[in-house]
Amino acid sequence: MTWANQHLLWLLAGVVLAAALTWWWSASARRLRAGVGAGVPHLTAGVGHKREVLRSVLLWSGLALLIVTLAGPRWGSDDKLQTSRGADLLLVLDCSRSMLAKDLYPDRLEAARRKANDLLREAPETRLALMPFAGVAVLRCPLTGDHSAIESMMKDLSPELFPAENGYQGTAIGEAIQSGLHVLDKQTDRGQSILVMSDGADDDKAAVDAAAAAAKALGVPIYGLFFGDPDRESTVTIDGKEQVMLADRSTLDTLATATGGLCVNARSDPEDIRVILDHLRTHVVQLPWQERRRIVQSEKYQFVLLPAMLLILFGMLVPTRRRL
């Protein structure tokens, strides 16, 4: 068993403490009432002690189970069938060190993550795959309709995934596109496209031209979302030295023009993503698709919520006064 909000379980200790203090206070109050009303039946016969205890047990138990419900217990597994109508989109995200430049707030890489989240919100019908790249490209997540998985994996994207000492830094967009085409595994009945989020140009013109030709032959348009200000120099501290990181969208323009895609500059609002999606939905085949996936440790809070509510309800209905 796992928990969605495990930290809330600490509240159970507060419930136990509050129940103990309430019991102590009630016991003290009963002793005081017994002393003051000794020999006076209408003062001592009003409250049924056993009923009062029963009511307290029910209410405190219900509250404890309610906290367990909020903590989100998970166990078992479920098969979930997701169906929609749309296309497949491979998100190729630049994780080179130049993406740490701060000409966009707080830096280009974080701005790209936010744009990727905008994409998830604006295109719920689209199956997505995630491939970060620098000098090489790595498939982080294959095509899936589970956008929460994509969102979770984007949080860990950074230049540290591509150590410079191993020769993995750079901006190899052409090679990333060619790797992405193998990931998409193009099918004749499936509309597919690639979105590259980057701030730089690929110096390997041959690789870029080859990627553009391969994508065009497969009918896969390439879209570009450009991060950075070409008219502004931005520095990044690398190995203790400040280095100027220029922004250049020429490679993204070349790929988009050659494949029938579109390249736009990143904006502070979601309009850039909407422009790309409008073009994609118009020019890329949108077909029904379905995907079955197994959800491990699925939410089971409902099995705890019902007993919690019943305990609280019965506790409120239990009468505490005795009939005289």
C-alpha positions as CSV (number, residue, x, y, z in Angstrom):
1,M,0.0,0.0,0.0
2,T,1.1,3.5,-0.8
3,W,-0.3,7.0,0.0
4,A,-1.0,10.0,-2.2
5,N,-0.5,12.4,0.7
6,Q,1.4,10.4,3.3
7,H,2.3,13.5,5.3
8,L,-1.4,13.9,6.3
9,L,-1.1,10.7,8.4
10,W,0.7,12.7,11.0
11,L,-2.7,14.3,11.8
12,L,-3.7,11.0,13.3
13,A,-1.4,11.7,16.2
14,G,-3.3,15.0,16.7
15,V,-6.6,13.1,16.7
16,V,-5.3,10.7,19.4
17,L,-4.0,13.6,21.5
18,A,-7.3,15.6,21.1
19,A,-9.4,12.6,22.0
20,A,-7.3,12.0,25.1
21,L,-7.6,15.6,26.2
22,T,-11.3,15.6,25.6
23,W,-11.7,12.4,27.6
24,W,-9.7,13.9,30.5
25,W,-11.7,17.1,30.4
26,S,-15.0,15.2,30.3
27,A,-14.0,12.9,33.2
28,S,-13.0,16.0,35.3
29,A,-16.3,17.7,34.5
30,R,-18.3,14.6,35.5
31,R,-16.5,14.5,38.8
32,L,-17.3,18.1,39.4
33,R,-20.9,17.6,38.5
34,A,-21.2,14.6,40.7
35,G,-19.9,16.5,43.7
36,V,-22.1,19.5,43.1
37,G,-25.3,17.6,42.4
38,A,-24.9,14.7,44.9
39,G,-28.3,13.7,46.1
40,V,-30.1,15.8,43.6
41,P,-31.5,13.4,40.9
42,H,-32.4,15.9,38.3
43,L,-28.7,17.2,38.3
44,T,-27.0,13.8,38.2
45,A,-29.3,11.7,35.9
46,G,-29.2,13.9,32.8
47,V,-26.3,12.4,30.9
48,G,-25.8,8.8,30.1
49,H,-22.1,8.0,30.6
50,K,-22.0,4.9,28.3
51,R,-23.8,6.8,25.5
52,E,-21.4,9.7,25.8
53,V,-18.5,7.3,25.5
54,L,-20.1,5.6,22.5
55,R,-20.7,8.9,20.8
56,S,-17.1,10.0,21.4
57,V,-15.7,6.7,20.0
58,L,-17.8,7.0,16.9
59,L,-17.0,10.6,16.2
60,W,-13.2,10.3,16.8
61,S,-13.0,7.1,14.8
62,G,-14.9,8.7,11.9
63,L,-12.5,11.7,12.0
64,A,-9.5,9.4,12.0
65,L,-10.8,7.5,9.0
66,L,-11.5,10.8,7.3
67,I,-7.8,11.7,7.7
68,V,-6.9,8.3,6.2
69,T,-9.2,9.1,3.3
70,L,-7.5,12.4,2.7
71,A,-4.1,10.7,2.8
72,G,-5.2,8.8,-0.3
73,P,-4.6,5.0,0.2
74,R,-3.6,3.1,-2.9
75,W,-3.3,-0.6,-3.5
76,G,-4.0,-3.1,-6.2
77,S,-4.1,-2.3,-9.9
78,D,-6.7,-1.4,-12.6
79,D,-6.8,-1.6,-16.4
80,K,-7.9,1.7,-17.9
81,L,-9.0,2.1,-21.5
82,Q,-8.5,5.6,-22.8
83,T,-10.1,6.6,-26.1
84,S,-9.9,9.9,-28.0
85,R,-9.5,11.4,-31.4
86,G,-6.3,13.2,-32.4
87,A,-2.7,12.7,-33.6
88,D,0.6,11.6,-32.3
89,L,3.2,14.3,-31.3
90,L,6.8,13.7,-30.3
91,L,8.1,16.5,-28.0
92,V,11.8,17.0,-28.6
93,L,13.1,19.3,-25.8
94,D,16.6,20.9,-25.8
95,C,18.5,20.2,-22.6
96,S,21.8,21.8,-23.7
97,R,23.6,24.1,-21.2
98,S,22.6,27.2,-23.3
99,M,19.0,26.5,-22.1
100,L,20.1,27.8,-18.6
101,A,20.4,31.3,-20.0
102,K,18.2,33.8,-18.2
103,D,17.0,36.0,-21.0
104,L,13.6,34.2,-20.4
105,Y,12.3,34.0,-16.8
106,P,13.7,32.2,-14.8
107,D,15.7,30.6,-17.6
108,R,15.0,29.1,-21.0
109,L,14.7,25.5,-19.8
110,E,12.1,26.3,-17.2
111,A,10.2,28.4,-19.8
112,A,10.3,25.3,-22.0
113,R,8.9,23.1,-19.2
114,R,6.1,25.6,-18.7
115,K,5.3,25.5,-22.4
116,A,5.2,21.8,-22.4
117,N,2.7,21.9,-19.6
118,D,0.7,24.4,-21.7
119,L,0.8,21.8,-24.5
120,L,-0.6,19.1,-22.1
121,R,-3.5,21.3,-21.1
122,E,-4.3,22.6,-24.6
123,A,-4.1,19.2,-26.3
124,P,-5.7,16.5,-24.1
125,E,-6.7,14.5,-27.2
126,T,-3.1,14.2,-28.4
127,R,-0.8,11.2,-27.7
128,L,2.6,12.5,-26.7
129,A,6.1,11.1,-26.5
130,L,9.0,12.9,-24.7
131,M,12.6,13.0,-26.0
132,P,15.1,15.3,-24.4
133,F,18.3,16.0,-26.3
134,A,21.6,17.9,-26.3
135,G,24.6,16.3,-28.1
136,V,22.5,13.1,-28.2
137,A,18.8,12.3,-27.8
138,V,17.3,10.0,-25.3
139,L,13.7,8.7,-25.3
140,R,12.2,9.6,-21.9
141,C,8.7,8.4,-22.5
142,P,7.2,6.6,-25.6
143,L,3.9,7.6,-27.1
144,T,1.2,7.7,-24.5
145,G,-2.1,9.3,-23.7
146,D,-1.2,9.5,-20.0
147,H,-0.2,13.2,-19.9
148,S,0.5,12.9,-16.1
149,A,3.4,10.6,-16.9
150,I,4.8,13.2,-19.4
151,E,4.4,16.0,-16.8
152,S,6.1,14.0,-14.1
153,M,9.1,13.1,-16.3
154,M,9.6,16.7,-17.4
155,K,10.4,17.8,-13.9
156,D,13.8,15.9,-14.0
157,L,14.9,17.3,-17.3
158,S,18.2,19.2,-17.1
159,P,21.6,19.5,-18.7
160,E,22.9,17.1,-16.1
161,L,21.3,14.3,-18.1
162,F,23.9,14.9,-20.8
163,P,27.4,15.2,-19.1
164,A,29.8,17.4,-21.0
165,E,32.7,15.2,-19.9
166,N,31.2,12.3,-21.9
167,G,30.7,14.4,-25.0
168,Y,27.0,14.6,-24.6
169,Q,26.5,18.3,-24.7
170,G,25.7,20.3,-27.9
171,T,22.6,21.0,-30.0
172,A,22.3,18.0,-32.3
173,I,18.8,18.8,-33.6
174,G,19.2,16.9,-36.8
175,E,20.2,13.6,-35.1
176,A,17.4,14.1,-32.5
177,I,14.8,14.4,-35.3
178,Q,16.1,11.2,-37.0
179,S,16.0,9.3,-33.7
180,G,12.5,10.7,-33.2
181,L,11.3,9.4,-36.5
182,H,12.2,5.9,-35.4
183,V,10.3,6.5,-32.1
184,L,7.1,7.5,-34.0
185,D,7.3,4.3,-36.1
186,K,5.2,6.0,-38.7
187,Q,1.9,4.3,-39.7
188,T,-0.1,5.2,-42.8
189,D,-3.3,5.7,-40.9
190,R,-1.9,7.7,-38.0
191,G,-1.2,11.4,-38.2
192,Q,2.1,12.2,-36.6
193,S,4.3,15.2,-36.1
194,I,7.3,16.5,-34.1
195,L,7.6,19.6,-31.9
196,V,11.2,20.8,-31.2
197,M,11.6,23.2,-28.3
198,S,15.1,24.8,-28.5
199,D,17.1,28.0,-28.4
200,G,19.9,27.1,-30.9
201,A,21.0,26.1,-34.3
202,D,22.6,22.8,-35.3
203,D,25.9,23.3,-37.0
204,D,25.7,19.9,-38.7
205,K,23.9,21.1,-41.8
206,A,24.1,17.6,-43.4
207,A,22.3,16.0,-40.4
208,V,19.6,18.7,-40.5
209,D,19.0,18.3,-44.2
210,A,18.9,14.5,-43.9
211,A,16.4,14.8,-41.0
212,A,14.2,17.2,-43.0
213,A,14.2,14.9,-46.0
214,A,13.4,11.9,-44.0
215,A,10.5,13.6,-42.1
216,K,9.1,15.0,-45.4
217,A,9.2,11.6,-47.0
218,L,7.2,10.1,-44.1
219,G,4.8,13.0,-44.1
220,V,5.8,14.1,-40.6
221,P,5.7,17.9,-40.2
222,I,8.2,19.4,-37.8
223,Y,7.1,22.3,-35.6
224,G,9.5,24.6,-33.8
225,L,9.1,26.6,-30.6
226,F,12.0,29.0,-30.2
227,F,13.3,30.1,-26.8
228,G,15.6,33.1,-26.4
229,D,16.2,36.7,-27.7
230,P,18.5,36.8,-30.8
231,D,19.2,40.5,-30.2
232,R,20.3,40.0,-26.6
233,E,23.4,38.4,-25.2
234,S,22.9,36.1,-22.2
235,T,25.6,34.5,-20.2
236,V,25.7,31.2,-18.4
237,T,28.4,30.2,-15.8
238,I,30.0,26.9,-16.9
239,D,32.9,25.3,-15.0
240,G,33.4,28.6,-13.2
241,K,33.5,30.7,-16.4
242,E,30.9,33.0,-17.9
243,Q,30.0,32.1,-21.5
244,V,27.8,34.0,-23.9
245,M,24.8,31.9,-25.0
246,L,23.3,33.2,-28.3
247,A,19.9,32.2,-29.5
248,D,19.4,31.2,-33.2
249,R,16.2,29.8,-34.7
250,S,17.5,29.2,-38.2
251,T,17.6,25.4,-37.9
252,L,14.0,25.3,-36.6
253,D,12.9,27.5,-39.5
254,T,14.6,25.2,-42.0
255,L,13.0,22.1,-40.6
256,A,9.5,23.7,-40.4
257,T,9.7,25.1,-43.9
258,A,11.0,21.8,-45.5
259,T,8.4,19.6,-43.8
260,G,5.3,21.8,-43.9
261,G,5.4,22.6,-40.3
262,L,5.5,25.9,-38.4
263,C,8.0,27.8,-36.2
264,V,7.0,30.4,-33.6
265,N,8.7,32.3,-30.8
266,A,7.8,31.3,-27.3
267,R,5.5,33.8,-25.5
268,S,4.5,34.4,-22.0
269,D,1.0,33.2,-22.6
270,P,-0.3,30.0,-24.2
271,E,-1.1,31.6,-27.6
272,D,2.1,30.2,-29.2
273,I,1.1,26.7,-28.3
274,R,-2.4,27.3,-29.6
275,V,-1.1,28.6,-33.0
276,I,1.0,25.4,-33.4
277,L,-1.9,23.2,-32.4
278,D,-4.3,25.0,-34.7
279,H,-1.9,24.3,-37.6
280,L,-1.4,20.7,-36.5
281,R,-5.1,20.0,-36.3
282,T,-5.6,21.4,-39.7
283,H,-2.8,19.7,-41.5
284,V,-2.2,16.5,-39.6
285,V,-4.7,13.6,-39.8
286,Q,-6.8,13.3,-36.6
287,L,-8.1,9.8,-36.1
288,P,-9.7,7.9,-33.2
289,W,-7.2,6.0,-31.0
290,Q,-7.4,4.0,-27.9
291,E,-4.9,2.9,-25.3
292,R,-5.1,0.4,-22.5
293,R,-2.8,0.8,-19.6
294,R,-2.4,-0.7,-16.2
295,I,-2.6,1.7,-13.3
296,V,-0.6,0.2,-10.4
297,Q,-1.6,1.0,-6.9
298,S,-4.9,2.7,-7.9
299,E,-6.8,5.1,-5.6
300,K,-9.0,3.3,-3.0
301,Y,-10.0,6.2,-0.8
302,Q,-13.7,5.4,-1.4
303,F,-13.4,2.2,0.7
304,V,-12.4,4.3,3.7
305,L,-14.6,7.4,3.0
306,L,-17.9,5.5,3.4
307,P,-17.1,4.0,6.8
308,A,-15.8,7.4,8.0
309,M,-19.0,9.2,7.0
310,L,-21.2,6.5,8.6
311,L,-19.3,6.6,11.9
312,I,-19.6,10.4,12.0
313,L,-23.3,10.3,11.1
314,F,-24.1,7.6,13.8
315,G,-22.0,9.5,16.3
316,M,-24.0,12.6,15.8
317,L,-27.3,10.7,16.1
318,V,-26.5,8.8,19.3
319,P,-28.5,10.5,22.2
320,T,-26.5,11.2,25.3
321,R,-29.3,12.1,27.7
322,R,-31.0,9.4,29.8
323,R,-34.7,9.3,30.3
324,L,-35.7,10.2,33.8
